[in-house]
């Protein structure tokens, strides 16, 4: 199997897990039992971690598909910088469209700043108890869903 296919497969698995966690959390949220509400709340951090890891693996699969050397790191911004310019341009346009729904004055120039701000999400949120973390969850979702956008996805494995 080509390396990018294995990476994309891993990204898809963790991506699918975020949707399963959300479905479970939504079901628990619809219930009135306090214990179920606590269980629902405990799904948020794993979703953040899994989305960040999925983003990492999607970027790595794109780098590999493009013939690049895949860095062994978790930093989303540094990985993003390894993508070819044509791909980055397409990705930034998609992200900008998604972000404009939430922030009218969002521009393509904001994308890289926001990627830098979520660059260490996987590392920092896995150990959320070590320090206080905050995240632009709207941007993480836009980045995550943009990497899966049909106009830029890799061939089916």
C-alpha atoms as a printed R data frame, in Angstrom:
    type eleno elety resid chain resno       x      y      z
1   ATOM     1    CA   UNK     A     1   0.000  0.000  0.000
2   ATOM     2    CA   UNK     A     2   1.254  3.460 -0.829
3   ATOM     3    CA   UNK     A     3   2.166  5.409  2.299
4   ATOM     4    CA   UNK     A     4  -0.420  8.162  1.734
5   ATOM     5    CA   UNK     A     5  -3.222  5.595  1.613
6   ATOM     6    CA   UNK     A     6  -2.328  4.263  5.058
7   ATOM     7    CA   UNK     A     7  -2.167  7.788  6.446
8   ATOM     8    CA   UNK     A     8  -5.514  8.708  4.924
9   ATOM     9    CA   UNK     A     9  -7.031  5.532  6.329
10  ATOM    10    CA   UNK     A    10  -5.850  6.494  9.820
11  ATOM    11    CA   UNK     A    11  -7.230 10.027  9.321
12  ATOM    12    CA   UNK     A    12 -10.595  8.620  8.222
13  ATOM    13    CA   UNK     A    13 -10.793  6.288 11.225
14  ATOM    14    CA   UNK     A    14 -10.152  9.063 13.738
15  ATOM    15    CA   UNK     A    15 -12.393 11.447 11.805
16  ATOM    16    CA   UNK     A    16 -15.243  8.923 11.900
17  ATOM    17    CA   UNK     A    17 -14.687  8.544 15.639
18  ATOM    18    CA   UNK     A    18 -15.376 12.256 16.137
19  ATOM    19    CA   UNK     A    19 -18.760 11.817 14.460
20  ATOM    20    CA   UNK     A    20 -19.578  8.807 16.623
21  ATOM    21    CA   UNK     A    21 -18.676 10.738 19.775
22  ATOM    22    CA   UNK     A    22 -20.828 13.661 18.663
23  ATOM    23    CA   UNK     A    23 -23.796 11.374 17.964
24  ATOM    24    CA   UNK     A    24 -23.472  9.802 21.409
25  ATOM    25    CA   UNK     A    25 -23.086 13.219 23.055
26  ATOM    26    CA   UNK     A    26 -26.156 14.542 21.225
27  ATOM    27    CA   UNK     A    27 -28.187 11.558 22.379
28  ATOM    28    CA   UNK     A    28 -27.044 11.996 25.972
29  ATOM    29    CA   UNK     A    29 -27.751 15.732 25.800
30  ATOM    30    CA   UNK     A    30 -31.365 15.031 24.842
31  ATOM    31    CA   UNK     A    31 -31.867 13.144 28.098
32  ATOM    32    CA   UNK     A    32 -32.638 14.746 31.450
33  ATOM    33    CA   UNK     A    33 -30.545 12.524 33.716
34  ATOM    34    CA   UNK     A    34 -27.684 14.500 35.308
35  ATOM    35    CA   UNK     A    35 -25.281 11.569 34.995
36  ATOM    36    CA   UNK     A    36 -25.946 11.454 31.233
37  ATOM    37    CA   UNK     A    37 -25.268 15.207 31.003
38  ATOM    38    CA   UNK     A    38 -21.886 14.620 32.699
39  ATOM    39    CA   UNK     A    39 -21.094 11.827 30.227
40  ATOM    40    CA   UNK     A    40 -22.070 14.119 27.352
41  ATOM    41    CA   UNK     A    41 -19.729 16.847 28.584
42  ATOM    42    CA   UNK     A    42 -16.856 14.370 28.796
43  ATOM    43    CA   UNK     A    43 -17.026 13.857 25.021
44  ATOM    44    CA   UNK     A    44 -15.891 17.394 24.127
45  ATOM    45    CA   UNK     A    45 -12.184 17.086 24.849
46  ATOM    46    CA   UNK     A    46 -11.801 13.732 23.064
47  ATOM    47    CA   UNK     A    47 -13.537 15.249 20.025
48  ATOM    48    CA   UNK     A    48 -11.033 18.116 19.980
49  ATOM    49    CA   UNK     A    49  -8.086 15.729 20.278
50  ATOM    50    CA   UNK     A    50  -9.422 13.381 17.601
51  ATOM    51    CA   UNK     A    51 -10.191 16.236 15.193
52  ATOM    52    CA   UNK     A    52  -6.696 17.663 15.627
53  ATOM    53    CA   UNK     A    53  -5.134 14.241 15.084
54  ATOM    54    CA   UNK     A    54  -7.321 13.679 12.024
55  ATOM    55    CA   UNK     A    55  -6.186 17.027 10.619
56  ATOM    56    CA   UNK     A    56  -2.579 16.005 11.207
57  ATOM    57    CA   UNK     A    57  -3.023 12.723  9.395
58  ATOM    58    CA   UNK     A    58  -4.941 14.270  6.482
59  ATOM    59    CA   UNK     A    59  -2.159 16.826  6.005
60  ATOM    60    CA   UNK     A    60   0.478 14.092  6.205
61  ATOM    61    CA   UNK     A    61  -1.402 12.016  3.628
62  ATOM    62    CA   UNK     A    62  -1.540 15.029  1.284
63  ATOM    63    CA   UNK     A    63   2.195 15.666  1.751
64  ATOM    64    CA   UNK     A    64   2.932 12.018  0.983
65  ATOM    65    CA   UNK     A    65   0.571 11.991 -2.016
66  ATOM    66    CA   UNK     A    66   2.343 15.078 -3.374
67  ATOM    67    CA   UNK     A    67   5.663 13.228 -3.138
68  ATOM    68    CA   UNK     A    68   7.012 15.135 -0.157
69  ATOM    69    CA   UNK     A    69   8.818 13.823  2.873
70  ATOM    70    CA   UNK     A    70   6.400 13.586  5.766
71  ATOM    71    CA   UNK     A    71   7.758 15.247  8.907
72  ATOM    72    CA   UNK     A    72   7.415 13.313 12.151
73  ATOM    73    CA   UNK     A    73   5.644 15.961 14.203
74  ATOM    74    CA   UNK     A    74   2.214 17.000 15.403
75  ATOM    75    CA   UNK     A    75   2.453 20.760 14.725
76  ATOM    76    CA   UNK     A    76  -0.380 21.502 12.292
77  ATOM    77    CA   UNK     A    77   1.097 24.773 11.077
78  ATOM    78    CA   UNK     A    78   4.518 23.288 10.333
79  ATOM    79    CA   UNK     A    79   2.859 20.371  8.550
80  ATOM    80    CA   UNK     A    80   0.637 22.784  6.605
81  ATOM    81    CA   UNK     A    81   3.748 24.650  5.448
82  ATOM    82    CA   UNK     A    82   4.931 21.422  3.769
83  ATOM    83    CA   UNK     A    83   1.930 21.350  1.424
84  ATOM    84    CA   UNK     A    84   2.402 22.621 -2.104
85  ATOM    85    CA   UNK     A    85   1.248 26.177 -2.799
86  ATOM    86    CA   UNK     A    86  -1.592 25.174 -5.108
87  ATOM    87    CA   UNK     A    87  -3.093 22.919 -2.449
88  ATOM    88    CA   UNK     A    88  -2.634 25.537  0.299
89  ATOM    89    CA   UNK     A    89  -4.360 28.124 -1.864
90  ATOM    90    CA   UNK     A    90  -7.374 25.851 -2.446
91  ATOM    91    CA   UNK     A    91  -7.531 24.927  1.221
92  ATOM    92    CA   UNK     A    92  -7.394 28.561  2.354
93  ATOM    93    CA   UNK     A    93 -10.252 29.472  0.009
94  ATOM    94    CA   UNK     A    94 -12.440 26.671  1.367
95  ATOM    95    CA   UNK     A    95 -11.657 27.557  4.983
96  ATOM    96    CA   UNK     A    96 -12.360 31.236  4.311
97  ATOM    97    CA   UNK     A    97 -15.776 30.391  2.864
98  ATOM    98    CA   UNK     A    98 -16.627 28.280  5.906
99  ATOM    99    CA   UNK     A    99 -15.425 30.935  8.348
100 ATOM   100    CA   UNK     A   100 -17.347 33.758  6.645
101 ATOM   101    CA   UNK     A   101 -20.544 32.044  7.789
102 ATOM   102    CA   UNK     A   102 -19.474 32.829 11.370
103 ATOM   103    CA   UNK     A   103 -17.452 35.999 10.850
104 ATOM   104    CA   UNK     A   104 -18.335 38.223  7.879
105 ATOM   105    CA   UNK     A   105 -15.002 40.029  7.781
106 ATOM   106    CA   UNK     A   106 -12.932 36.826  7.789
107 ATOM   107    CA   UNK     A   107 -10.306 36.913  5.025
108 ATOM   108    CA   UNK     A   108  -7.918 34.492  3.411
109 ATOM   109    CA   UNK     A   109  -5.124 36.271  5.301
110 ATOM   110    CA   UNK     A   110  -6.657 35.117  8.602
111 ATOM   111    CA   UNK     A   111  -6.285 31.427  7.775
112 ATOM   112    CA   UNK     A   112  -2.587 30.979  8.510
113 ATOM   113    CA   UNK     A   113  -2.867 32.967 11.739
114 ATOM   114    CA   UNK     A   114  -5.672 30.678 12.869
115 ATOM   115    CA   UNK     A   115  -3.756 27.547 11.853
116 ATOM   116    CA   UNK     A   116  -0.849 28.783 13.993
117 ATOM   117    CA   UNK     A   117  -3.276 29.231 16.891
118 ATOM   118    CA   UNK     A   118  -4.440 25.596 16.709
119 ATOM   119    CA   UNK     A   119  -1.075 24.160 15.680
120 ATOM   120    CA   UNK     A   120  -0.424 22.346 18.956
121 ATOM   121    CA   UNK     A   121  -3.986 21.265 19.716
122 ATOM   122    CA   UNK     A   122  -3.263 17.538 19.603
123 ATOM   123    CA   UNK     A   123  -0.331 17.838 21.993
124 ATOM   124    CA   UNK     A   124  -1.911 20.346 24.361
125 ATOM   125    CA   UNK     A   125  -5.415 18.939 24.610
126 ATOM   126    CA   UNK     A   126  -4.315 15.331 25.182
127 ATOM   127    CA   UNK     A   127  -2.926 16.542 28.490
128 ATOM   128    CA   UNK     A   128  -5.527 19.241 29.144
129 ATOM   129    CA   UNK     A   129  -5.029 18.953 32.907
130 ATOM   130    CA   UNK     A   130  -1.463 20.263 32.666
131 ATOM   131    CA   UNK     A   131  -2.460 23.832 31.809
132 ATOM   132    CA   UNK     A   132  -5.385 26.003 30.918
133 ATOM   133    CA   UNK     A   133  -6.228 25.697 27.233
134 ATOM   134    CA   UNK     A   134  -8.530 27.570 24.947
135 ATOM   135    CA   UNK     A   135  -9.345 26.933 21.322
136 ATOM   136    CA   UNK     A   136 -11.263 28.518 18.501
137 ATOM   137    CA   UNK     A   137 -13.532 25.511 18.051
138 ATOM   138    CA   UNK     A   138 -15.234 27.122 15.054
139 ATOM   139    CA   UNK     A   139 -11.912 27.378 13.227
140 ATOM   140    CA   UNK     A   140 -10.875 23.851 14.208
141 ATOM   141    CA   UNK     A   141 -14.138 22.575 12.754
142 ATOM   142    CA   UNK     A   142 -13.671 24.633  9.572
143 ATOM   143    CA   UNK     A   143 -10.103 23.375  9.168
144 ATOM   144    CA   UNK     A   144 -11.118 19.782  9.885
145 ATOM   145    CA   UNK     A   145 -14.049 19.811  7.456
146 ATOM   146    CA   UNK     A   146 -12.042 21.656  4.774
147 ATOM   147    CA   UNK     A   147  -9.385 18.949  4.776
148 ATOM   148    CA   UNK     A   148 -12.200 16.531  3.951
149 ATOM   149    CA   UNK     A   149 -13.791 18.765  1.301
150 ATOM   150    CA   UNK     A   150 -14.627 16.812 -1.886
151 ATOM   151    CA   UNK     A   151 -12.841 19.361 -4.093
152 ATOM   152    CA   UNK     A   152  -9.463 18.567 -2.522
153 ATOM   153    CA   UNK     A   153  -9.720 15.057 -1.159
154 ATOM   154    CA   UNK     A   154  -7.374 12.326 -2.234
155 ATOM   155    CA   UNK     A   155  -8.492  9.490 -4.467
156 ATOM   156    CA   UNK     A   156 -10.500  6.820 -2.662
157 ATOM   157    CA   UNK     A   157  -8.338  4.136 -1.114
